[in-house]
Amino acid sequence: MKSLEFIPYNRPDIGEEEIAETVDTLRSGWLTTGPRAAAFEQEFRALTKASHALAVNSCTAGLHLALAALDLQPGDEVITTPLTFCATVNTILQAGGTPVLADIDRDLNIDPDAISAAVTDRTRAILPVHYGGLPCRMWEIWQLAGERNLKVIEDAAHAVGATYRGNPIGSGPSDAVAFSFYATKNLCTGEGGMVTTPSLDLYERMRVLCLHGISRDAWNRYTEKGNWYYEVVECGFKYNMTDIMAAIGIHQLRKLDLMNARRAEIAAVYNRAFADMPEVELPPDHVDSVHAWHLYALRLSLGTLSIDRARFFEEMRARHIGCSVHFIPIPLHPYYRRTLEMRDPCTHALSEYPRLLSLPLYSKMMDDDVGRVIHAVQDVVFRFKKQTAMIRGVDLIAD
């Protein structure tokens, strides 16, 4: 019997348009930051309705640029979530700030009430993360930031194409929003990212910091002194996006709506399949948002199962289904335990982590693949759910 093909957790949706544009870029002789990166920025501004957009080589770079542009001083605090990738916290540290964790709410996003409780006279900024592509409760965060004169930088690594209260993520009043185009993201350039801002001053500063602190782009450097001349005006970084990345990104951007619609369609099929299963909990959603569905993070109701998440993960893999876990909370990593002051015990994040399991979700998934994932989840649940026994009219869960 032929073995089943393995269904990966993610597969990029690369078409002939991306391939042709990349080949044209290679033939053009311009491989680094150039006209295609500029075109990508322009189209991304239109998508997000942002005033300014800067193409960078990662979301991490975008976050670091935005934080560095704030000129954080020793002791300045930046509040963020414990349920995120390490880059979110690392960039705060690398920009000279002090990360402060505020616990998550039931939707797995940072809780505005926990943010409010974490604010001190040293707080300088709030860095919310749109977990899985579901926008945070930004209105409450913006209100708090306005009342306390705080900056807001959004980590939208998962949220390209998402909307909040009718507006695209990236178009709001936050000081900056950083997006990821990593290989697993909804819009993929292999590596890469974008940072948007409504502020011309912040944009200009990030643009200079992005490329060594040089005052002009390499491909647009001609002055009255000739194209050999440039000035270093800041101590900057090497964060620019190449035209090869942008060549892929331009066409990914043009089909983003279709790719995200397919993700939403798959998520809806999953939701219908798992809705009546008490052994699992569906991912959260909000009526005032359009979810980007970067992740389909199923939550296992571990009290109803005789196995833990690690065993569930392996059982799925034995059925040729790739899954992942997002994320190991920041307080569980040795480095942060040694270096961060954990004022908030982050009990919600730590209690949700053991039951999080991200199922395969990508726009190239075929209906048969979706069906196989559903069947695998149902099969594992059926085999390992705890049995209910009736004793003296009381339902008891048998271990």
Buried (B, 14 or more C-beta within 10 A) or exposed (E): EEEEEEBBBBBBBBEEBBEEBBEEBEEEEBBBBBBBBBBBBEBBBEBBEBBBBBBBBBBBBBBBBBBBBBEBEEEBBBBBBBBBBBBBBBBBBBBBBBBBBBBBBEBBBBBBBBBBEBBEEEBBBBBBBBBBBBBBBBEBBBEBBEEBEBBBBBBBBBBBBBBBEEEBBBBBEBBBBBBBBBEBBBBBBEBBBBBBBBBEEBBBBBBBBBBBBBBBBBBEBEEEEEEEEBEEEBEBBEBBBBBBBBBBBBBBBEBBEEBBEBBBBBBEBBEEBBEEBEBBBBBBBBEEBBBBBBBBBBBBBBEBBBBEBEEBBEBBEEBBBBBBBBBBBBBBBEEBEEEBEEEBEBEBBBEBBEBBBBBBBBBEBEEEBBEBBBEBBBEBBEEBBBEEEEEEEEEEEEE
